Amino acid sequence: MLLSTICTVFLLASSFIAARAEGGDAYDLHFDLAYDYGEATASNVLPETLPGIAPIHGSGEPLIIFNSRKSHSPPILGQQGDKPELIRPDRIRARPMRISRPRSNPEFQRARLHSMRHSQNLLLDWETIDVLGPDIEDRITLLELAKVTGNAYALNISQPNWYPLDPKWNTSIPFGWGIEEDGFRGHVFVTADNSTVILSIKGTTLSGAGPTAKKDRFNDNRLFSCCCGYVNWSWRMSTVCNCHSGGYRCDNQCLHEALLEDSVFYNTGVNLYNNITYLYPTANIWIVGHSLGGALASLLGATFGAPVVAFESPGERLAAERLHLPITVPSPYTEVSTYHVYHTADPIPSGACTGVHSLCASGGYALETRCHLGKTILYDTIGKLGWGASLRKHTIKTIVTQVLNEDWEDVSAGGRAVPEAVYEEDCIECFKWEFGDYKKPKGLSAELPYSNEQEVLSLVSDIDGPQHDIS
């Protein structure tokens, strides 16, 4: 079968290098590479495994095929246009982090389906493991991950909005960039030894600015609105599902079912993550994204127990609840794996771009949520830098060139290079809405359509299941 042949080629081409790092709690992800990108020689290489640290991987056969790998040449000084201060790529540092996740992802997905259908929880076998994740207290690491995130908006290094990276990240696998593809897209960046993979997911492209704009807006309104993108009566003909039940009432079961459709990028992301774990079964997998891409990264991280850094993401906690994903309870005994990075002058992550007269609504976007999973690294650019709130500040370029371009406080005087990551406490959203069972007769259990059940089960097929041919 063609799929097996392709996967075999990828797997045979993989060579795994395991080298122990020298001391310390953080590790530089860095290689010295020849310019022809031949064989890499490790210099303080991140080990594939450390004592007590398990690589992250899932299970499940690949359901889509990547495009060809792209090897990116080293950036040349003076050719980066409006980004001269970003010429010099730097290193990414990793540190151990402890996360909890279901021991079996297929069983977890089946429990999600049962919860959606019957409003009943099933007991699952959970495990707490130590993994290598990004060092979120290191500013340069956040800066480099922001560049990796920004590159999800570009096909390759020849485009002016591509940020130069450490030569270690010389290889990426673009997905969703085909001529006829108009939805979920980005890049998969892989280290030379295949020990670390970073999945970078593109955020929203504005209407009229690219082929993904229509589906991006559909997903924005499906994931980040209180009820199907219904802002007021004038939006009745432009809602993205049929769950509105009059006034400010919305049918809960309808909302949950709506997120099972293939048009929701989350489901595409689940397939993609299974694909990655099939091709790189022992790799540490991190997920990053900006805006819509950051929210999708967080939802996938909650699904698979992978480290996530999301930049300027709308609140995705409500979507996680509707998807029946596990939500981390604040505790001094566990470390979350999802970190949100944004600043106070950006109205979208804080849920401030709402209301029928807002600029977001004027553009057809109902971005009403504000509560995030995991912890938040919040830069007070209004209070400290005197910025005004503006949608113009909701760009990954703002994060790269203005927010992360220098330490937040004077480190030499005992200050923090990066603001402290904290839980968002007492976060409330959609307070004026009532959610209930408004679209089914009383006394009847809520059942998902059979096709939706099959779609969910297809996402969690065991790795020893039948292979899929690609014609």
C-alpha positions in Angstrom: 0.0 0.0 0.0 1.2 3.5 -0.9 0.7 4.8 2.7 2.8 2.0 4.2 5.5 2.6 1.6 5.6 6.4 2.4 5.7 5.8 6.1 8.5 3.2 5.7 10.6 5.7 3.7 10.2 8.3 6.4 10.9 5.8 9.2 14.0 4.3 7.5 15.3 7.8 6.9 15.1 8.6 10.6 18.3 8.3 12.6 18.0 8.7 16.3 20.9 10.3 18.3 20.9 10.0 22.1 23.4 12.1 23.9 23.4 13.1 27.6 23.4 16.8 28.3 26.0 18.2 30.7 24.4 19.2 34.1 21.7 21.8 34.8 18.0 21.7 34.8 17.6 23.2 31.3 19.0 21.9 28.0 19.8 23.8 24.9 18.2 22.4 21.7 21.1 23.3 19.4 23.2 21.6 16.7 26.2 22.7 14.8 25.3 22.0 11.2 27.3 22.2 8.0 25.8 24.6 5.5 24.9 21.7 3.2 22.8 20.3 6.0 24.5 17.0 5.9 25.3 14.9 9.0 24.8 16.9 12.2 27.4 16.9 15.0 25.8 17.4 18.4 26.8 20.2 20.7 25.1 20.0 24.1 22.3 18.0 22.3 19.0 17.4 23.9 18.9 13.7 24.8 16.2 11.6 23.4 15.5 10.4 26.9 16.7 11.4 30.4 16.5 9.4 33.6 12.9 9.6 34.7 11.8 11.5 31.6 9.6 9.9 29.0 9.3 11.0 25.4 5.8 12.1 24.5 4.0 10.0 21.8 0.5 8.9 21.1 -1.0 6.0 19.1 -3.1 5.7 16.1 -2.4 5.3 12.4 -1.7 8.4 10.2 -4.9 9.6 8.5 -3.4 12.3 6.2 -0.1 12.6 4.4 2.4 15.5 4.7 3.7 17.4 1.8 7.4 17.1 1.0 10.0 18.2 3.5 11.5 21.6 2.9 15.1 22.2 3.8 15.7 25.9 4.5 19.0 27.5 3.8 20.7 29.6 6.6 19.6 33.2 6.6 22.0 35.7 5.1 22.7 39.0 6.7 21.0 42.0 5.0 18.2 39.9 3.3 15.5 40.0 5.9 13.8 43.3 4.9 12.0 44.9 7.8 13.4 42.4 10.4 17.1 43.4 10.7 17.1 43.0 14.4 16.0 39.4 14.0 18.9 38.2 11.8 20.6 36.2 14.4 18.7 33.0 15.3 19.2 31.7 18.8 18.7 28.5 20.8 15.6 27.0 22.3 15.9 25.6 25.8 14.0 22.7 27.3 13.3 21.7 30.9 11.6 18.8 32.6 7.9 19.3 33.3 5.4 17.0 35.0 2.1 16.5 33.3 -1.0 14.2 33.7 -2.7 12.6 30.8 -4.9 9.5 30.0 -2.8 6.4 29.7 -4.7 5.4 26.6 -5.8 8.0 24.1 -8.3 5.7 22.3 -10.0 4.9 25.6 -10.0 8.6 26.4 -11.7 9.4 23.1 -14.3 6.7 23.7 -15.0 8.2 27.1 -15.5 11.6 25.5 -18.1 10.1 23.1 -19.9 8.4 26.0 -19.9 11.7 27.9 -21.3 13.6 24.9 -24.1 11.0 24.4 -25.2 10.2 27.9 -23.9 13.1 30.1 -22.1 10.5 32.2 -18.4 10.3 33.1 -16.3 7.1 32.8 -13.3 6.3 35.0 -10.1 6.5 33.1 -6.6 5.2 33.9 -4.4 8.3 34.2 -0.6 8.7 34.4 1.6 11.4 35.6 4.9 11.6 33.7 8.0 13.8 33.4 8.7 15.1 29.9 11.0 17.6 28.4 9.0 20.8 27.5 10.0 24.4 26.6 11.6 26.5 29.2 8.9 29.1 29.5 10.9 31.2 31.9 13.6 31.8 29.3 12.8 34.8 27.1 14.9 33.7 24.2 13.1 30.4 24.1 9.7 32.1 24.0 11.1 34.5 21.2 12.3 31.5 19.1 9.0 29.7 19.6 7.2 32.9 18.5 9.2 32.9 15.3 8.4 29.2 14.8 4.8 30.1 15.3 5.0 33.1 12.9 6.4 30.8 10.2 3.1 28.9 10.1 1.8 31.9 8.1 4.5 31.4 5.3 5.2 28.5 3.0 8.9 28.7 3.1 12.0 30.9 3.7 11.7 32.7 0.4 8.7 34.6 1.7 9.2 37.9 3.4 7.3 37.0 6.5 9.4 34.0 7.3 11.5 34.4 10.5 15.0 33.0 10.4 15.6 30.2 12.9 18.5 28.3 14.4 20.0 26.1 11.6 19.0 23.2 13.8 15.4 23.7 12.7 16.5 23.5 9.1 13.8 21.0 8.1 10.0 21.6 8.1 7.1 19.6 6.7 4.4 22.0 5.5 0.8 20.8 5.7 -2.3 22.4 4.3 -0.4 24.4 1.7 -1.7 22.5 -1.4 -3.2 24.5 -4.3 -6.7 23.3 -3.5 -6.3 23.3 0.3 -8.1 26.1 2.1 -8.2 25.2 5.8 -6.0 23.9 8.6 -2.3 24.6 7.8 1.1 25.2 9.2 4.5 23.4 9.5 6.0 20.5 11.4 9.6 21.4 12.4 11.9 18.4 13.2 15.4 18.3 14.7 18.1 16.6 12.8 18.0 13.6 15.1 14.2 13.4 15.1 14.2 13.7 18.9 12.1 16.8 19.1 9.1 17.9 16.9 7.3 21.2 17.0 3.9 21.4 15.4 3.2 25.0 14.4 -0.4 25.9 13.6 -1.5 29.0 11.6 -4.0 31.4 13.0 -6.7 33.4 11.3 -6.3 34.9 7.9 -8.6 37.9 7.5 -11.4 37.8 4.9 -10.2 38.4 1.4 -6.5 38.0 2.4 -6.0 34.3 1.6 -7.7 31.0 0.7 -8.2 29.9 4.3 -10.0 33.0 5.4 -13.6 31.6 5.1 -12.9 28.4 7.1 -10.8 30.3 9.6 -13.7 32.6 10.4 -16.1 29.7 10.6 -13.8 28.0 13.2 -13.4 31.3 15.1 -17.1 31.7 15.4 -17.7 28.0 16.2 -15.0 27.8 18.9 -15.0 31.3 20.5 -18.6 32.5 20.5 -21.1 31.8 23.2 -23.7 30.4 20.8 -22.8 29.7 17.2 -21.7 33.2 16.4 -25.0 34.8 17.3 -24.3 38.4 18.4 -27.8 39.7 18.1 -30.9 39.3 15.8 -29.1 40.7 12.8 -26.7 37.7 12.9 -29.5 35.1 12.5 -28.6 34.3 8.9 -24.9 34.1 9.5 -24.6 31.8 12.5 -22.3 28.7 12.2 -24.7 26.2 13.8 -28.4 25.9 14.6 -28.2 25.8 18.4 -29.7 29.3 19.1 -33.0 28.8 20.8 -34.5 32.3 21.0 -33.4 35.3 23.0 -30.2 34.4 24.9 -30.8 30.7 25.1 -28.7 28.1 23.5 -29.0 24.3 23.3 -26.1 22.6 25.0 -26.3 19.2 23.3 -26.4 20.9 19.9 -23.3 22.9 20.7 -21.4 19.7 21.7 -22.5 17.9 18.5 -21.5 20.8 16.3 -17.9 20.4 17.4 -17.7 16.9 16.0 -18.0 18.0 12.4 -15.1 17.6 10.0 -15.2 21.3 9.3 -13.9 22.0 12.8 -10.1 22.3 12.6 -9.7 20.5 16.0 -10.7 17.2 14.4 -8.2 17.7 11.6 -5.6 18.5 14.2 -6.3 15.2 16.0 -5.7 13.3 12.7 -2.5 15.3 12.1 -1.1 14.6 15.6 -1.7 10.9 15.1 0.2 11.1 11.8 3.1 12.8 13.6 3.3 10.2 16.3 3.2 7.4 13.7 6.2 9.0 11.9 8.1 10.0 15.0 7.0 7.5 17.7 9.8 8.4 20.2 10.0 12.1 19.7 9.1 14.8 22.2 6.2 16.8 20.5 5.5 20.4 21.3 2.6 22.4 19.9 2.6 26.1 19.2 0.2 28.5 17.5 -1.0 32.1 17.2 -4.6 33.3 17.7 -6.9 30.6 16.4 -3.8 28.4 15.9 -2.9 28.9 19.6 -6.3 27.8 20.7 -6.1 24.7 18.5 -2.7 24.0 19.9 -4.0 24.2 23.4 -7.0 21.9 22.6 -4.7 19.3 21.0 -2.3 19.6 24.0 -5.2 18.9 26.4 -6.2 15.9 24.2 -2.7 14.2 24.0 -0.9 15.6 27.0 1.7 17.6 25.0 3.5 20.8 26.0 1.9 23.9 24.4 2.9 27.5 24.0 0.0 29.6 22.6 0.4 33.2 21.5 -2.5 35.7 21.7 -5.1 33.0 21.7 -8.8 33.7 22.3 -10.2 31.9 25.3 -10.5 28.2 24.5 -11.6 26.8 27.9 -15.3 26.9 26.9 -14.5 25.0 23.7 -12.5 22.4 25.7 -15.6 21.9 28.0 -17.8 21.4 25.0 -15.3 18.9 23.5 -15.3 17.1 26.9 -11.5 17.5 27.3 -9.8 17.3 30.6 -9.3 20.7 32.3 -6.4 21.1 34.6 -7.4 22.0 38.2 -5.0 24.5 39.8 -2.8 22.6 42.2 0.6 23.1 43.8 1.4 19.5 43.1 1.1 19.4 39.3 2.6 21.5 36.5 0.4 22.4 33.6 1.6 21.7 30.1 -0.1 24.7 28.4 1.1 28.3 28.6 -0.6 31.3 27.0 1.5 34.3 26.1 -0.3 37.6 25.4 -0.3 41.3 26.4 -2.9 43.7 27.8 -3.1 45.9 24.6 -4.5 43.0 22.6 -8.3 42.9 23.0 -8.8 39.4 21.6 -7.3 37.2 24.3 -9.0 39.2 27.0 -12.4 38.9 25.3 -12.7 42.7 25.0 -13.5 42.7 21.2 -17.1 41.9 21.7 -20.5 43.5 21.1 -22.4 44.3 17.9 -20.5 47.5 17.4 -17.0 46.1 18.0 -14.5 46.0 15.2 -14.5 42.2 15.5 -18.3 42.0 15.0 -18.0 44.5 12.1 -15.7 42.0 10.4 -18.0 39.1 11.0 -16.1 37.6 14.0 -17.9 36.7 17.2 -14.9 36.4 19.5 -16.6 36.4 22.9 -14.6 34.0 25.1 -11.8 35.1 27.5 -11.0 32.1 29.8 -7.9 30.0 29.0 -6.6 26.6 29.9 -3.3 26.2 31.7 -1.4 29.2 32.8 -1.0 32.7 31.4 2.1 34.8 30.9 0.7 38.3 30.7 2.7 41.3 29.6 1.2 44.5 30.9 2.0 46.7 27.8 -0.7 49.2 28.7 0.5 49.8 32.3 4.2 49.6 31.7 4.7 50.7 28.1 1.7 53.0 27.7 0.2 51.2 24.8 -3.4 51.7 23.9 -5.7 48.7 23.2 -5.8 48.0 19.5 -6.5 45.1 17.1 -3.3 46.2 15.3 -1.4 44.7 18.3 -2.9 41.3 17.6 -0.1 40.1 15.4 2.7 37.6 15.9 5.0 40.4 14.6 4.1 42.5 17.6 5.0 39.6 19.9 8.3 39.0 18.1 9.6 42.5 17.5 8.1 44.5 20.5 7.1 42.2 23.3 9.8 39.6 23.4 12.6 41.6 22.0 14.1 42.4 25.5 13.8 41.2 29.1 10.6 42.4 30.7 12.4 43.5 33.9 16.0 44.3 34.8 17.4 40.8 35.4 20.6 42.2 36.8 18.6 43.9 39.5 16.7 40.7 40.4 13.8 41.3 38.0 12.1 38.7 35.8 13.0 38.2 32.1 9.5 36.8 31.6 6.4 37.6 33.7 5.3 34.8 36.1 3.0 32.2 34.6 -0.3 32.2 36.7 -3.7 30.6 36.5 -6.6 32.8 35.4 -8.8 32.7 38.6 -12.5 33.5 38.8 -12.8 33.7 35.0 -16.4 34.0 33.9 -17.7 34.3 30.3 -21.0 34.2 28.5 -22.8 35.2 31.7 -25.9 36.5 29.9 -26.6 33.2 28.2 -28.7 30.3 29.4 -27.6 26.8 28.2 -29.9 23.9 28.4 -31.9 21.2 26.5 -34.1 23.4 24.3 -34.2 21.4 21.1 -35.3 17.9 22.2 -38.5 16.6 23.9 -38.4 16.3 27.6 -37.5 12.9 28.9 -35.6 11.8 25.9 -31.9 11.1 26.1 -29.6 13.1 23.8 -28.2 10.8 21.2 -25.6 11.8 18.6 -26.2 11.0 15.0 -24.7 7.7 14.0 -22.4 9.3 11.4 -20.9 11.6 14.1 -20.3 8.6 16.4 -18.5 6.8 13.6 -16.4 10.0 12.9 -15.2 10.1 16.5 -14.4 6.4 16.6 -12.5 6.7 13.4 -10.2 9.2 15.1 -9.2 6.7 17.8 -8.6 3.5 15.9 -5.8 1.5 17.4 -2.4 1.6 15.7 -2.6 -2.1 14.7 -5.9 -1.4 12.8 -6.2 -1.5 9.0 -4.0 0.8 7.0 -5.6 3.4 4.7 -4.6 3.5 1.0 -4.0 6.9 -0.6 -5.0 6.9 -4.2 
